[in-house]
Amino acid sequence: MTQEDILRMAREAGIIWWSSDQTFLLTRFASLVAAAEREKLAHWMRSMGYATGHGDTIEDLLDHLGTQISEGLEVEVLMEREACAKECDATNLFDMPITVEVAAIRKCAAAIRARSKT
């Protein structure tokens, strides 16, 4: 947040100031509020098991959080894909005559669908 943003919001809130000292105090107050909000977000991230990185702003923290969530989802997708492949391996598709393969493929598909119900 820039000093211009802070002063604009102060004007919108009806705060009036007359000196550069008051402007400095207003800017310092806004920085303290922003730091407190950033710390609340960082505390929540840590409590949920996410790293906070070197986030100096709320935007940095949210960006870092988004990256961690995205990477976590990618890992979950890979793990689920491997588990589904194991379900198919368990049907022994590759050792069956062609006439039995269709039933085995359906069994494999049913096993994969059953995974989403657990």
Jmol script that loads the backbone (N, CA, C; Angstrom):
load data "model"
ATOM      1  N   MET A   1       0.840  -1.163   0.000  1.00  0.00           N
ATOM      2  CA  MET A   1       0.000   0.000   0.000  1.00  0.00           C
ATOM      3  C   MET A   1       0.888   1.230   0.000  1.00  0.00           C
ATOM      4  N   THR A   2       0.608   2.114  -0.906  1.00  0.00           N
ATOM      5  CA  THR A   2       1.432   3.324  -1.007  1.00  0.00           C
ATOM      6  C   THR A   2       0.917   4.402  -0.061  1.00  0.00           C
ATOM      7  N   GLN A   3       1.745   5.427   0.148  1.00  0.00           N
ATOM      8  CA  GLN A   3       1.339   6.544   0.993  1.00  0.00           C
ATOM      9  C   GLN A   3       0.117   7.231   0.392  1.00  0.00           C
ATOM     10  N   GLU A   4       0.061   7.323  -0.930  1.00  0.00           N
ATOM     11  CA  GLU A   4      -1.098   7.933  -1.578  1.00  0.00           C
ATOM     12  C   GLU A   4      -2.368   7.138  -1.281  1.00  0.00           C
ATOM     13  N   ASP A   5      -2.261   5.786  -1.279  1.00  0.00           N
ATOM     14  CA  ASP A   5      -3.411   4.947  -0.941  1.00  0.00           C
ATOM     15  C   ASP A   5      -3.882   5.234   0.486  1.00  0.00           C
ATOM     16  N   ILE A   6      -2.922   5.320   1.400  1.00  0.00           N
ATOM     17  CA  ILE A   6      -3.257   5.570   2.802  1.00  0.00           C
ATOM     18  C   ILE A   6      -3.947   6.915   2.962  1.00  0.00           C
ATOM     19  N   LEU A   7      -3.411   7.941   2.339  1.00  0.00           N
ATOM     20  CA  LEU A   7      -4.000   9.268   2.446  1.00  0.00           C
ATOM     21  C   LEU A   7      -5.381   9.320   1.793  1.00  0.00           C
ATOM     22  N   ARG A   8      -5.549   8.643   0.679  1.00  0.00           N
ATOM     23  CA  ARG A   8      -6.851   8.602   0.017  1.00  0.00           C
ATOM     24  C   ARG A   8      -7.879   7.946   0.933  1.00  0.00           C
ATOM     25  N   MET A   9      -7.519   6.812   1.548  1.00  0.00           N
ATOM     26  CA  MET A   9      -8.441   6.128   2.451  1.00  0.00           C
ATOM     27  C   MET A   9      -8.741   6.980   3.678  1.00  0.00           C
ATOM     28  N   ALA A  10      -7.734   7.693   4.170  1.00  0.00           N
ATOM     29  CA  ALA A  10      -7.955   8.585   5.319  1.00  0.00           C
ATOM     30  C   ALA A  10      -8.956   9.668   4.955  1.00  0.00           C
ATOM     31  N   ARG A  11      -8.815  10.246   3.760  1.00  0.00           N
ATOM     32  CA  ARG A  11      -9.770  11.269   3.318  1.00  0.00           C
ATOM     33  C   ARG A  11     -11.170  10.676   3.206  1.00  0.00           C
ATOM     34  N   GLU A  12     -11.256   9.445   2.640  1.00  0.00           N
ATOM     35  CA  GLU A  12     -12.559   8.790   2.509  1.00  0.00           C
ATOM     36  C   GLU A  12     -13.185   8.528   3.875  1.00  0.00           C
ATOM     37  N   ALA A  13     -12.349   8.265   4.887  1.00  0.00           N
ATOM     38  CA  ALA A  13     -12.841   8.008   6.242  1.00  0.00           C
ATOM     39  C   ALA A  13     -13.154   9.301   6.985  1.00  0.00           C
ATOM     40  N   GLY A  14     -12.823  10.444   6.397  1.00  0.00           N
ATOM     41  CA  GLY A  14     -13.094  11.728   7.025  1.00  0.00           C
ATOM     42  C   GLY A  14     -11.995  12.201   7.957  1.00  0.00           C
ATOM     43  N   ILE A  15     -10.822  11.585   7.885  1.00  0.00           N
ATOM     44  CA  ILE A  15      -9.698  12.010   8.722  1.00  0.00           C
ATOM     45  C   ILE A  15      -9.037  13.224   8.065  1.00  0.00           C
ATOM     46  N   ILE A  16      -8.816  14.243   8.856  1.00  0.00           N
ATOM     47  CA  ILE A  16      -8.199  15.475   8.347  1.00  0.00           C
ATOM     48  C   ILE A  16      -6.856  15.651   9.048  1.00  0.00           C
ATOM     49  N   TRP A  17      -5.830  16.062   8.304  1.00  0.00           N
ATOM     50  CA  TRP A  17      -4.519  16.311   8.882  1.00  0.00           C
ATOM     51  C   TRP A  17      -3.973  17.615   8.310  1.00  0.00           C
ATOM     52  N   TRP A  18      -3.057  18.212   9.062  1.00  0.00           N
ATOM     53  CA  TRP A  18      -2.573  19.521   8.667  1.00  0.00           C
ATOM     54  C   TRP A  18      -1.074  19.579   8.477  1.00  0.00           C
ATOM     55  N   SER A  19      -0.368  18.564   8.956  1.00  0.00           N
ATOM     56  CA  SER A  19       1.083  18.673   8.886  1.00  0.00           C
ATOM     57  C   SER A  19       1.690  17.375   8.377  1.00  0.00           C
ATOM     58  N   SER A  20       2.955  17.472   7.980  1.00  0.00           N
ATOM     59  CA  SER A  20       3.658  16.280   7.519  1.00  0.00           C
ATOM     60  C   SER A  20       3.876  15.315   8.678  1.00  0.00           C
ATOM     61  N   ASP A  21       3.980  15.827   9.914  1.00  0.00           N
ATOM     62  CA  ASP A  21       4.111  14.944  11.076  1.00  0.00           C
ATOM     63  C   ASP A  21       2.867  14.068  11.228  1.00  0.00           C
ATOM     64  N   GLN A  22       1.711  14.672  11.033  1.00  0.00           N
ATOM     65  CA  GLN A  22       0.476  13.903  11.127  1.00  0.00           C
ATOM     66  C   GLN A  22       0.378  12.890   9.988  1.00  0.00           C
ATOM     67  N   THR A  23       0.827  13.261   8.814  1.00  0.00           N
ATOM     68  CA  THR A  23       0.841  12.342   7.685  1.00  0.00           C
ATOM     69  C   THR A  23       1.759  11.165   7.981  1.00  0.00           C
ATOM     70  N   PHE A  24       2.925  11.443   8.564  1.00  0.00           N
ATOM     71  CA  PHE A  24       3.849  10.377   8.934  1.00  0.00           C
ATOM     72  C   PHE A  24       3.187   9.439   9.940  1.00  0.00           C
ATOM     73  N   LEU A  25       2.509   9.987  10.956  1.00  0.00           N
ATOM     74  CA  LEU A  25       1.851   9.160  11.965  1.00  0.00           C
ATOM     75  C   LEU A  25       0.742   8.308  11.349  1.00  0.00           C
ATOM     76  N   LEU A  26      -0.005   8.891  10.434  1.00  0.00           N
ATOM     77  CA  LEU A  26      -1.065   8.158   9.759  1.00  0.00           C
ATOM     78  C   LEU A  26      -0.476   7.008   8.933  1.00  0.00           C
ATOM     79  N   THR A  27       0.598   7.280   8.232  1.00  0.00           N
ATOM     80  CA  THR A  27       1.260   6.257   7.433  1.00  0.00           C
ATOM     81  C   THR A  27       1.822   5.152   8.331  1.00  0.00           C
ATOM     82  N   ARG A  28       2.417   5.547   9.444  1.00  0.00           N
ATOM     83  CA  ARG A  28       2.957   4.561  10.399  1.00  0.00           C
ATOM     84  C   ARG A  28       1.838   3.696  10.972  1.00  0.00           C
ATOM     85  N   PHE A  29       0.703   4.316  11.319  1.00  0.00           N
ATOM     86  CA  PHE A  29      -0.440   3.572  11.830  1.00  0.00           C
ATOM     87  C   PHE A  29      -0.921   2.553  10.800  1.00  0.00           C
ATOM     88  N   ALA A  30      -1.042   2.973   9.551  1.00  0.00           N
ATOM     89  CA  ALA A  30      -1.479   2.063   8.483  1.00  0.00           C
ATOM     90  C   ALA A  30      -0.497   0.911   8.322  1.00  0.00           C
ATOM     91  N   SER A  31       0.793   1.169   8.468  1.00  0.00           N
ATOM     92  CA  SER A  31       1.801   0.107   8.371  1.00  0.00           C
ATOM     93  C   SER A  31       1.643  -0.898   9.502  1.00  0.00           C
ATOM     94  N   LEU A  32       1.345  -0.418  10.696  1.00  0.00           N
ATOM     95  CA  LEU A  32       1.146  -1.309  11.843  1.00  0.00           C
ATOM     96  C   LEU A  32      -0.097  -2.183  11.657  1.00  0.00           C
ATOM     97  N   VAL A  33      -1.158  -1.591  11.132  1.00  0.00           N
ATOM     98  CA  VAL A  33      -2.376  -2.362  10.868  1.00  0.00           C
ATOM     99  C   VAL A  33      -2.093  -3.437   9.819  1.00  0.00           C
ATOM    100  N   ALA A  34      -1.407  -3.062   8.749  1.00  0.00           N
ATOM    101  CA  ALA A  34      -1.081  -4.016   7.687  1.00  0.00           C
ATOM    102  C   ALA A  34      -0.195  -5.142   8.225  1.00  0.00           C
ATOM    103  N   ALA A  35       0.777  -4.813   9.079  1.00  0.00           N
ATOM    104  CA  ALA A  35       1.664  -5.830   9.654  1.00  0.00           C
ATOM    105  C   ALA A  35       0.877  -6.789  10.547  1.00  0.00           C
ATOM    106  N   ALA A  36      -0.083  -6.262  11.298  1.00  0.00           N
ATOM    107  CA  ALA A  36      -0.901  -7.117  12.163  1.00  0.00           C
ATOM    108  C   ALA A  36      -1.745  -8.080  11.328  1.00  0.00           C
ATOM    109  N   GLU A  37      -2.316  -7.588  10.244  1.00  0.00           N
ATOM    110  CA  GLU A  37      -3.100  -8.449   9.365  1.00  0.00           C
ATOM    111  C   GLU A  37      -2.224  -9.498   8.691  1.00  0.00           C
ATOM    112  N   ARG A  38      -1.032  -9.102   8.272  1.00  0.00           N
ATOM    113  CA  ARG A  38      -0.098 -10.049   7.658  1.00  0.00           C
ATOM    114  C   ARG A  38       0.266 -11.131   8.657  1.00  0.00           C
ATOM    115  N   GLU A  39       0.502 -10.758   9.903  1.00  0.00           N
ATOM    116  CA  GLU A  39       0.880 -11.731  10.930  1.00  0.00           C
ATOM    117  C   GLU A  39      -0.263 -12.703  11.212  1.00  0.00           C
ATOM    118  N   LYS A  40      -1.506 -12.214  11.181  1.00  0.00           N
ATOM    119  CA  LYS A  40      -2.649 -13.121  11.365  1.00  0.00           C
ATOM    120  C   LYS A  40      -2.681 -14.170  10.262  1.00  0.00           C
ATOM    121  N   LEU A  41      -2.468 -13.737   9.021  1.00  0.00           N
ATOM    122  CA  LEU A  41      -2.453 -14.680   7.905  1.00  0.00           C
ATOM    123  C   LEU A  41      -1.281 -15.650   8.032  1.00  0.00           C
ATOM    124  N   ALA A  42      -0.101 -15.142   8.377  1.00  0.00           N
ATOM    125  CA  ALA A  42       1.074 -16.007   8.535  1.00  0.00           C
ATOM    126  C   ALA A  42       0.838 -17.030   9.647  1.00  0.00           C
ATOM    127  N   HIS A  43       0.226 -16.604  10.752  1.00  0.00           N
ATOM    128  CA  HIS A  43      -0.064 -17.522  11.860  1.00  0.00           C
ATOM    129  C   HIS A  43      -1.012 -18.627  11.393  1.00  0.00           C
ATOM    130  N   TRP A  44      -2.061 -18.251  10.652  1.00  0.00           N
ATOM    131  CA  TRP A  44      -2.995 -19.243  10.144  1.00  0.00           C
ATOM    132  C   TRP A  44      -2.293 -20.228   9.217  1.00  0.00           C
ATOM    133  N   MET A  45      -1.446 -19.702   8.312  1.00  0.00           N
ATOM    134  CA  MET A  45      -0.733 -20.585   7.386  1.00  0.00           C
ATOM    135  C   MET A  45       0.117 -21.592   8.154  1.00  0.00           C
ATOM    136  N   ARG A  46       0.855 -21.102   9.159  1.00  0.00           N
ATOM    137  CA  ARG A  46       1.695 -22.015   9.948  1.00  0.00           C
ATOM    138  C   ARG A  46       0.850 -23.040  10.693  1.00  0.00           C
ATOM    139  N   SER A  47      -0.296 -22.606  11.240  1.00  0.00           N
ATOM    140  CA  SER A  47      -1.147 -23.532  11.994  1.00  0.00           C
ATOM    141  C   SER A  47      -1.740 -24.612  11.092  1.00  0.00           C
ATOM    142  N   MET A  48      -1.875 -24.323   9.806  1.00  0.00           N
ATOM    143  CA  MET A  48      -2.404 -25.290   8.853  1.00  0.00           C
ATOM    144  C   MET A  48      -1.305 -26.114   8.182  1.00  0.00           C
ATOM    145  N   GLY A  49      -0.060 -25.886   8.576  1.00  0.00           N
ATOM    146  CA  GLY A  49       1.045 -26.669   8.038  1.00  0.00           C
ATOM    147  C   GLY A  49       1.675 -26.108   6.779  1.00  0.00           C
ATOM    148  N   TYR A  50       1.344 -24.878   6.433  1.00  0.00           N
ATOM    149  CA  TYR A  50       1.943 -24.251   5.258  1.00  0.00           C
ATOM    150  C   TYR A  50       3.141 -23.408   5.683  1.00  0.00           C
ATOM    151  N   ALA A  51       4.119 -23.305   4.795  1.00  0.00           N
ATOM    152  CA  ALA A  51       5.278 -22.442   5.044  1.00  0.00           C
ATOM    153  C   ALA A  51       4.907 -21.020   4.648  1.00  0.00           C
ATOM    154  N   THR A  52       5.498 -20.050   5.322  1.00  0.00           N
ATOM    155  CA  THR A  52       5.205 -18.655   4.988  1.00  0.00           C
ATOM    156  C   THR A  52       6.250 -18.057   4.068  1.00  0.00           C
ATOM    157  N   GLY A  53       7.357 -18.742   3.875  1.00  0.00           N
ATOM    158  CA  GLY A  53       8.384 -18.218   2.980  1.00  0.00           C
ATOM    159  C   GLY A  53       8.910 -16.894   3.474  1.00  0.00           C
ATOM    160  N   HIS A  54       9.171 -16.018   2.554  1.00  0.00           N
ATOM    161  CA  HIS A  54       9.684 -14.690   2.894  1.00  0.00           C
ATOM    162  C   HIS A  54       8.650 -13.633   2.523  1.00  0.00           C
ATOM    163  N   GLY A  55       7.366 -13.942   2.819  1.00  0.00           N
ATOM    164  CA  GLY A  55       6.297 -13.028   2.447  1.00  0.00           C
ATOM    165  C   GLY A  55       6.325 -11.752   3.267  1.00  0.00           C
ATOM    166  N   ASP A  56       6.623 -10.653   2.609  1.00  0.00           N
ATOM    167  CA  ASP A  56       6.650  -9.359   3.289  1.00  0.00           C
ATOM    168  C   ASP A  56       5.291  -8.673   3.270  1.00  0.00           C
ATOM    169  N   THR A  57       4.402  -9.132   2.385  1.00  0.00           N
ATOM    170  CA  THR A  57       3.075  -8.536   2.297  1.00  0.00           C
ATOM    171  C   THR A  57       2.038  -9.654   2.286  1.00  0.00           C
ATOM    172  N   ILE A  58       0.785  -9.288   2.481  1.00  0.00           N
ATOM    173  CA  ILE A  58      -0.288 -10.275   2.408  1.00  0.00           C
ATOM    174  C   ILE A  58      -0.326 -10.884   1.016  1.00  0.00           C
ATOM    175  N   GLU A  59      -0.098 -10.073   0.001  1.00  0.00           N
ATOM    176  CA  GLU A  59      -0.100 -10.581  -1.373  1.00  0.00           C
ATOM    177  C   GLU A  59       0.992 -11.633  -1.571  1.00  0.00           C
ATOM    178  N   ASP A  60       2.178 -11.399  -0.996  1.00  0.00           N
ATOM    179  CA  ASP A  60       3.268 -12.381  -1.080  1.00  0.00           C
ATOM    180  C   ASP A  60       2.857 -13.687  -0.409  1.00  0.00           C
ATOM    181  N   LEU A  61       2.252 -13.568   0.776  1.00  0.00           N
ATOM    182  CA  LEU A  61       1.831 -14.764   1.507  1.00  0.00           C
ATOM    183  C   LEU A  61       0.773 -15.541   0.729  1.00  0.00           C
ATOM    184  N   LEU A  62      -0.208 -14.839   0.183  1.00  0.00           N
ATOM    185  CA  LEU A  62      -1.253 -15.512  -0.575  1.00  0.00           C
ATOM    186  C   LEU A  62      -0.702 -16.173  -1.825  1.00  0.00           C
ATOM    187  N   ASP A  63       0.234 -15.531  -2.484  1.00  0.00           N
ATOM    188  CA  ASP A  63       0.868 -16.116  -3.657  1.00  0.00           C
ATOM    189  C   ASP A  63       1.613 -17.395  -3.279  1.00  0.00           C
ATOM    190  N   HIS A  64       2.358 -17.333  -2.179  1.00  0.00           N
ATOM    191  CA  HIS A  64       3.107 -18.496  -1.695  1.00  0.00           C
ATOM    192  C   HIS A  64       2.147 -19.621  -1.296  1.00  0.00           C
ATOM    193  N   LEU A  65       1.051 -19.272  -0.639  1.00  0.00           N
ATOM    194  CA  LEU A  65       0.053 -20.258  -0.245  1.00  0.00           C
ATOM    195  C   LEU A  65      -0.556 -20.929  -1.474  1.00  0.00           C
ATOM    196  N   GLY A  66      -0.894 -20.136  -2.490  1.00  0.00           N
ATOM    197  CA  GLY A  66      -1.451 -20.693  -3.721  1.00  0.00           C
ATOM    198  C   GLY A  66      -0.510 -21.683  -4.383  1.00  0.00           C
ATOM    199  N   THR A  67       0.771 -21.356  -4.387  1.00  0.00           N
ATOM    200  CA  THR A  67       1.766 -22.265  -4.967  1.00  0.00           C
ATOM    201  C   THR A  67       1.814 -23.574  -4.187  1.00  0.00           C
ATOM    202  N   GLN A  68       1.804 -23.478  -2.859  1.00  0.00           N
ATOM    203  CA  GLN A  68       1.866 -24.691  -2.037  1.00  0.00           C
ATOM    204  C   GLN A  68       0.622 -25.563  -2.228  1.00  0.00           C
ATOM    205  N   ILE A  69      -0.537 -24.936  -2.324  1.00  0.00           N
ATOM    206  CA  ILE A  69      -1.774 -25.699  -2.529  1.00  0.00           C
ATOM    207  C   ILE A  69      -1.736 -26.376  -3.888  1.00  0.00           C
ATOM    208  N   SER A  70      -1.308 -25.648  -4.909  1.00  0.00           N
ATOM    209  CA  SER A  70      -1.219 -26.208  -6.251  1.00  0.00           C
ATOM    210  C   SER A  70      -0.271 -27.403  -6.289  1.00  0.00           C
ATOM    211  N   GLU A  71       0.899 -27.250  -5.660  1.00  0.00           N
ATOM    212  CA  GLU A  71       1.864 -28.350  -5.633  1.00  0.00           C
ATOM    213  C   GLU A  71       1.307 -29.536  -4.858  1.00  0.00           C
ATOM    214  N   GLY A  72       0.584 -29.275  -3.782  1.00  0.00           N
ATOM    215  CA  GLY A  72      -0.018 -30.350  -2.997  1.00  0.00           C
ATOM    216  C   GLY A  72      -1.052 -31.112  -3.795  1.00  0.00           C
ATOM    217  N   LEU A  73      -1.853 -30.397  -4.588  1.00  0.00           N
ATOM    218  CA  LEU A  73      -2.854 -31.051  -5.419  1.00  0.00           C
ATOM    219  C   LEU A  73      -2.198 -31.910  -6.485  1.00  0.00           C
ATOM    220  N   GLU A  74      -1.098 -31.421  -7.053  1.00  0.00           N
ATOM    221  CA  GLU A  74      -0.384 -32.208  -8.063  1.00  0.00           C
ATOM    222  C   GLU A  74       0.104 -33.522  -7.468  1.00  0.00           C
ATOM    223  N   VAL A  75       0.627 -33.489  -6.248  1.00  0.00           N
ATOM    224  CA  VAL A  75       1.101 -34.701  -5.584  1.00  0.00           C
ATOM    225  C   VAL A  75      -0.069 -35.651  -5.343  1.00  0.00           C
ATOM    226  N   GLU A  76      -1.206 -35.109  -4.881  1.00  0.00           N
ATOM    227  CA  GLU A  76      -2.379 -35.949  -4.637  1.00  0.00           C
ATOM    228  C   GLU A  76      -2.864 -36.608  -5.924  1.00  0.00           C
ATOM    229  N   VAL A  77      -2.845 -35.865  -7.020  1.00  0.00           N
ATOM    230  CA  VAL A  77      -3.279 -36.432  -8.307  1.00  0.00           C
ATOM    231  C   VAL A  77      -2.341 -37.562  -8.719  1.00  0.00           C
ATOM    232  N   LEU A  78      -1.043 -37.361  -8.574  1.00  0.00           N
ATOM    233  CA  LEU A  78      -0.088 -38.416  -8.934  1.00  0.00           C
ATOM    234  C   LEU A  78      -0.273 -39.649  -8.056  1.00  0.00           C
ATOM    235  N   MET A  79      -0.512 -39.443  -6.766  1.00  0.00           N
ATOM    236  CA  MET A  79      -0.720 -40.580  -5.863  1.00  0.00           C
ATOM    237  C   MET A  79      -2.001 -41.338  -6.228  1.00  0.00           C
ATOM    238  N   GLU A  80      -3.058 -40.601  -6.558  1.00  0.00           N
ATOM    239  CA  GLU A  80      -4.314 -41.250  -6.946  1.00  0.00           C
ATOM    240  C   GLU A  80      -4.148 -41.998  -8.272  1.00  0.00           C
ATOM    241  N   ARG A  81      -3.415 -41.409  -9.200  1.00  0.00           N
ATOM    242  CA  ARG A  81      -3.169 -42.075 -10.476  1.00  0.00           C
ATOM    243  C   ARG A  81      -2.441 -43.407 -10.267  1.00  0.00           C
ATOM    244  N   GLU A  82      -1.438 -43.399  -9.406  1.00  0.00           N
ATOM    245  CA  GLU A  82      -0.696 -44.627  -9.121  1.00  0.00           C
ATOM    246  C   GLU A  82      -1.583 -45.662  -8.443  1.00  0.00           C
ATOM    247  N   ALA A  83      -2.431 -45.213  -7.525  1.00  0.00           N
ATOM    248  CA  ALA A  83      -3.339 -46.139  -6.846  1.00  0.00           C
ATOM    249  C   ALA A  83      -4.316 -46.768  -7.846  1.00  0.00           C
ATOM    250  N   CYS A  84      -4.800 -45.984  -8.799  1.00  0.00           N
ATOM    251  CA  CYS A  84      -5.688 -46.517  -9.828  1.00  0.00           C
ATOM    252  C   CYS A  84      -4.958 -47.525 -10.715  1.00  0.00           C
ATOM    253  N   ALA A  85      -3.723 -47.223 -11.052  1.00  0.00           N
ATOM    254  CA  ALA A  85      -2.928 -48.173 -11.851  1.00  0.00           C
ATOM    255  C   ALA A  85      -2.761 -49.484 -11.097  1.00  0.00           C
ATOM    256  N   LYS A  86      -2.567 -49.413  -9.781  1.00  0.00           N
ATOM    257  CA  LYS A  86      -2.433 -50.633  -8.973  1.00  0.00           C
ATOM    258  C   LYS A  86      -3.734 -51.426  -8.971  1.00  0.00           C
ATOM    259  N   GLU A  87      -4.881 -50.732  -8.980  1.00  0.00           N
ATOM    260  CA  GLU A  87      -6.175 -51.427  -9.063  1.00  0.00           C
ATOM    261  C   GLU A  87      -6.243 -52.223 -10.362  1.00  0.00           C
ATOM    262  N   CYS A  88      -5.794 -51.595 -11.453  1.00  0.00           N
ATOM    263  CA  CYS A  88      -5.800 -52.300 -12.740  1.00  0.00           C
ATOM    264  C   CYS A  88      -4.798 -53.458 -12.745  1.00  0.00           C
ATOM    265  N   ASP A  89      -3.625 -53.221 -12.153  1.00  0.00           N
ATOM    266  CA  ASP A  89      -2.630 -54.306 -12.067  1.00  0.00           C
ATOM    267  C   ASP A  89      -3.201 -55.492 -11.301  1.00  0.00           C
ATOM    268  N   ALA A  90      -4.010 -55.219 -10.291  1.00  0.00           N
ATOM    269  CA  ALA A  90      -4.568 -56.291  -9.469  1.00  0.00           C
ATOM    270  C   ALA A  90      -5.544 -57.161 -10.246  1.00  0.00           C
ATOM    271  N   THR A  91      -6.087 -56.674 -11.354  1.00  0.00           N
ATOM    272  CA  THR A  91      -7.014 -57.489 -12.158  1.00  0.00           C
ATOM    273  C   THR A  91      -6.261 -58.437 -13.081  1.00  0.00           C
ATOM    274  N   ASN A  92      -4.937 -58.327 -13.148  1.00  0.00           N
ATOM    275  CA  ASN A  92      -4.111 -59.181 -14.007  1.00  0.00           C
ATOM    276  C   ASN A  92      -4.552 -59.136 -15.467  1.00  0.00           C
ATOM    277  N   LEU A  93      -4.867 -57.948 -15.953  1.00  0.00           N
ATOM    278  CA  LEU A  93      -5.315 -57.774 -17.339  1.00  0.00           C
ATOM    279  C   LEU A  93      -4.355 -58.393 -18.348  1.00  0.00           C
ATOM    280  N   PHE A  94      -3.078 -58.291 -18.063  1.00  0.00           N
ATOM    281  CA  PHE A  94      -2.088 -58.671 -19.058  1.00  0.00           C
ATOM    282  C   PHE A  94      -1.904 -60.176 -19.176  1.00  0.00           C
ATOM    283  N   ASP A  95      -2.469 -60.925 -18.250  1.00  0.00           N
ATOM    284  CA  ASP A  95      -2.319 -62.379 -18.280  1.00  0.00           C
ATOM    285  C   ASP A  95      -3.576 -63.080 -18.756  1.00  0.00           C
ATOM    286  N   MET A  96      -4.554 -62.354 -19.266  1.00  0.00           N
ATOM    287  CA  MET A  96      -5.839 -62.945 -19.629  1.00  0.00           C
ATOM    288  C   MET A  96      -5.965 -63.099 -21.140  1.00  0.00           C
ATOM    289  N   PRO A  97      -6.731 -64.087 -21.553  1.00  0.00           N
ATOM    290  CA  PRO A  97      -7.029 -64.184 -22.976  1.00  0.00           C
ATOM    291  C   PRO A  97      -7.932 -63.017 -23.390  1.00  0.00           C
ATOM    292  N   ILE A  98      -7.926 -62.696 -24.656  1.00  0.00           N
ATOM    293  CA  ILE A  98      -8.659 -61.533 -25.155  1.00  0.00           C
ATOM    294  C   ILE A  98     -10.141 -61.618 -24.813  1.00  0.00           C
ATOM    295  N   THR A  99     -10.726 -62.783 -24.827  1.00  0.00           N
ATOM    296  CA  THR A  99     -12.165 -62.911 -24.557  1.00  0.00           C
ATOM    297  C   THR A  99     -12.517 -62.495 -23.130  1.00  0.00           C
ATOM    298  N   VAL A 100     -11.580 -62.555 -22.223  1.00  0.00           N
ATOM    299  CA  VAL A 100     -11.848 -62.218 -20.827  1.00  0.00           C
ATOM    300  C   VAL A 100     -11.482 -60.758 -20.516  1.00  0.00           C
ATOM    301  N   GLU A 101     -10.725 -60.137 -21.409  1.00  0.00           N
ATOM    302  CA  GLU A 101     -10.224 -58.781 -21.151  1.00  0.00           C
ATOM    303  C   GLU A 101     -11.332 -57.765 -20.919  1.00  0.00           C
ATOM    304  N   VAL A 102     -12.415 -57.834 -21.673  1.00  0.00           N
ATOM    305  CA  VAL A 102     -13.482 -56.838 -21.531  1.00  0.00           C
ATOM    306  C   VAL A 102     -14.047 -56.871 -20.118  1.00  0.00           C
ATOM    307  N   ALA A 103     -14.320 -58.033 -19.603  1.00  0.00           N
ATOM    308  CA  ALA A 103     -14.840 -58.150 -18.244  1.00  0.00           C
ATOM    309  C   ALA A 103     -13.813 -57.639 -17.238  1.00  0.00           C
ATOM    310  N   ALA A 104     -12.553 -57.921 -17.477  1.00  0.00           N
ATOM    311  CA  ALA A 104     -11.498 -57.469 -16.570  1.00  0.00           C
ATOM    312  C   ALA A 104     -11.360 -55.954 -16.607  1.00  0.00           C
ATOM    313  N   ILE A 105     -11.504 -55.383 -17.784  1.00  0.00           N
ATOM    314  CA  ILE A 105     -11.436 -53.918 -17.910  1.00  0.00           C
ATOM    315  C   ILE A 105     -12.593 -53.287 -17.149  1.00  0.00           C
ATOM    316  N   ARG A 106     -13.788 -53.879 -17.285  1.00  0.00           N
ATOM    317  CA  ARG A 106     -14.934 -53.354 -16.533  1.00  0.00           C
ATOM    318  C   ARG A 106     -14.700 -53.485 -15.024  1.00  0.00           C
ATOM    319  N   LYS A 107     -14.095 -54.575 -14.611  1.00  0.00           N
ATOM    320  CA  LYS A 107     -13.789 -54.774 -13.184  1.00  0.00           C
ATOM    321  C   LYS A 107     -12.791 -53.708 -12.718  1.00  0.00           C
ATOM    322  N   CYS A 108     -11.803 -53.423 -13.548  1.00  0.00           N
ATOM    323  CA  CYS A 108     -10.809 -52.401 -13.218  1.00  0.00           C
ATOM    324  C   CYS A 108     -11.486 -51.040 -13.090  1.00  0.00           C
ATOM    325  N   ALA A 109     -12.366 -50.695 -14.036  1.00  0.00           N
ATOM    326  CA  ALA A 109     -13.072 -49.409 -13.992  1.00  0.00           C
ATOM    327  C   ALA A 109     -13.946 -49.325 -12.745  1.00  0.00           C
ATOM    328  N   ALA A 110     -14.604 -50.411 -12.383  1.00  0.00           N
ATOM    329  CA  ALA A 110     -15.451 -50.419 -11.181  1.00  0.00           C
ATOM    330  C   ALA A 110     -14.602 -50.217  -9.929  1.00  0.00           C
ATOM    331  N   ALA A 111     -13.420 -50.828  -9.914  1.00  0.00           N
ATOM    332  CA  ALA A 111     -12.531 -50.665  -8.751  1.00  0.00           C
ATOM    333  C   ALA A 111     -12.062 -49.222  -8.616  1.00  0.00           C
ATOM    334  N   ILE A 112     -11.775 -48.582  -9.741  1.00  0.00           N
ATOM    335  CA  ILE A 112     -11.358 -47.172  -9.704  1.00  0.00           C
ATOM    336  C   ILE A 112     -12.511 -46.295  -9.218  1.00  0.00           C
ATOM    337  N   ARG A 113     -13.718 -46.556  -9.738  1.00  0.00           N
ATOM    338  CA  ARG A 113     -14.865 -45.760  -9.304  1.00  0.00           C
ATOM    339  C   ARG A 113     -15.155 -45.975  -7.820  1.00  0.00           C
ATOM    340  N   ALA A 114     -14.951 -47.176  -7.341  1.00  0.00           N
ATOM    341  CA  ALA A 114     -15.184 -47.462  -5.920  1.00  0.00           C
ATOM    342  C   ALA A 114     -14.212 -46.679  -5.030  1.00  0.00           C
ATOM    343  N   ARG A 115     -13.056 -46.350  -5.550  1.00  0.00           N
ATOM    344  CA  ARG A 115     -12.081 -45.559  -4.776  1.00  0.00           C
ATOM    345  C   ARG A 115     -12.649 -44.196  -4.398  1.00  0.00           C
ATOM    346  N   SER A 116     -13.458 -43.605  -5.286  1.00  0.00           N
ATOM    347  CA  SER A 116     -13.990 -42.273  -5.000  1.00  0.00           C
ATOM    348  C   SER A 116     -15.106 -42.317  -3.957  1.00  0.00           C
ATOM    349  N   LYS A 117     -15.601 -43.486  -3.630  1.00  0.00           N
ATOM    350  CA  LYS A 117     -16.679 -43.626  -2.641  1.00  0.00           C
ATOM    351  C   LYS A 117     -16.153 -43.873  -1.235  1.00  0.00           C
ATOM    352  N   THR A 118     -14.826 -44.019  -1.111  1.00  0.00           N
ATOM    353  CA  THR A 118     -14.276 -44.280   0.221  1.00  0.00           C
ATOM    354  C   THR A 118     -13.876 -43.001   0.900  1.00  0.00           C
TER     355      THR A 118
END
end "model"
wireframe off; spacefill off
backbone 0.3
color backbone group
